[in-house]
Amino acid sequence: KPAKRLSSEPNSHEGAVAGDISALEEAFRKFAIHGDTRATGKEMHGKNWSKLCKDCHIIDGKNVTTTDVDIVFSKIKGKSVRTITFEQFKEALQELSRKRFKGKSDEEALQEIYKLIEGKGPGLTGVTKTVASPTVSRLTDTSKFTGSHKERFDASGKGKGRAGREDLVDNSGYVSGYKHAGTYDHKVQGNK
């Protein structure tokens, strides 16, 4: 029985630590793939790193600024690489936590910074919503187009692509509208 109790204690402690890491790692992954369809979530670009720092309020404008965040990123990542791994991400957070929570011990500061990030995902702030205004609908209604623009769409309002946009080039060498194209050889031979 004592052996069982010993084994369960470290497990419960490990479980808690693993829980923290997974919440942090989950946030890291969410930000790492943000806006990049090819991203695996294992590495994070500088752009997404600064987004994470903004969205999770690590940047407070006093102790931590966007410049600090960029400097830490450049310092932690490898020379020829443009991304950081999860391990490097944790190093970067440790650097920033000392700045962000000055009065606290390194460990406490790190826990505080983790709390800011855990369970968060990239917010879609500043995403423009489309507004249906009469002006815009009037400008985009192809049935009301006139002149050369009218030629660019068929009756259903679907664009004709290049054919509707450009006159296909006539490389015959005659000016447009010339009626007697192709009769030159005929005339020359008639004069002999």
Beta strands, then each sheet from edge to edge (+ up, - down):
strand 1: 43-45
strand 2: 83-85
sheet 1: 1+ 2-
end
